[in-house]
Amino acid sequence: MKYLLLLNTPSPDLTDELPAEAPTEEEFWAFDKAVTDAGVKLDGNALDENATTVRVRVNGERVVTDGPFAETREIVGGYYLIDVPDLDAALDWAARCPGARYGTVEVRPIWEFPQP
């Protein structure tokens, strides 16, 4: 089953709530190698902190806003798409991710639509 691991980091204005040391780039490279070597990684990338939000209103008006929602306390910093047997395996990989120590790793099952 496929799962999306969303790596969230606290927004910069919450840095006083963070652990003393953020995970290093080397720790993330080691995690990336582990999921790749295990054969469960389908895709994964870091994301830029800049975002553009699009909303379409009832009247069809498109509203474009720079940045994530103002109320957001976390920023999606990256993702991994993995293919593992079950949720427990996905949770195990999420717990191994260095981002889980510094922020959160949200685990979402992928809902695959049948092909028409």
N, C-alpha and C positions, 0 to 999 in steps of 0.2 A: 504494500500500500504506500502511496506517496503522501509525504508530509512536507509542509513548508515551515521552516524554522525562521522566524522573524527576530532579528537581533535588534533590541531596543537599548539605546543609551539615554541616560537622563539628560534633559536639556541643559545647556551651559549655565543657566541661572540657578541650577540646583547642585552645583559642584560641591557645596559644603556638605551634602548628604551622601557623597560618594566615598568608597573605600580610599585609603591613602594612595594606593597605586592602581592605576588602570592596567588591564592586561597589555602585554607587549605585542608588537607586530609579530615577533617570533612565535609567541604562543598561538596566535591566530593561524600562522603558516603551518605550525605543527598540527593543529586541529584540522585544517584543510587537507593536509597530507593524510591524516588518519581516516577521514571520511572517504577520501579518494581511494586510498589503499584498500579499504574495507569493501569497496565496490558499491557503496550506497549513495554516493553523491551523484545527482543528475545535473545540478547547476548550483551556482552560488556566486555572489558578488557583494562587494561593499557598495554602499549607496552614498552619494553626495548628500550633505545635510540640507542643501537647498531643495525646495520643492515648489510646485505650482499646483494649486487645488482648483478643480473645475466643478462647478455646480450648474445644473440647468433647472431653471424655475418653471413653474406651471405655465407661464406665458411663453415658454421657449427661450427666454433670455438666458444667455450663458454668462455666468459670473466667474471670473478668474481672479484668484488671490495668490499673491506670492507667499510662499512659505506654508508650512503645515498649520493646522488650527492653532490659534493663539493660546487656547487652553491646554495644549498638549504639554505634558510633563516629560514625555520621552520622545526621542527622535528615532525613527527606523534607520539603523545604520548599515544594515545588510541583511542577507538572507541565504539560506541553503535550502535547496529542494532535494529531498532524500527519498529513497525507496527502501523501506524496511518492512519486516513482516507484520508489525502491529504497533499500537500506540506506546506500549512499554519500551520497545526498542527506540522509537522516536524520542521519548522522554530521556532515555539513557544518553543518546547523542546530544540532546539539548543541555543536559547537565554537564557534559564534558566540554561544552563550548566555553571558551574563556569569557565571552560576553555575559554569560549567566552570573558570573561573579561580580560584574561591574554594573550590570543593568538587568534586563530580563531577556529570556528567549521564549517567545510565544510559539507554541506548536499548533499548527492548523492542518487537519486532514484535507487533502485535495479531493474535491468532488468532481469526478470525471464524468462528463456527459457522454452518453452513448452516441456513436456516429450515426447520422441519418442514413 
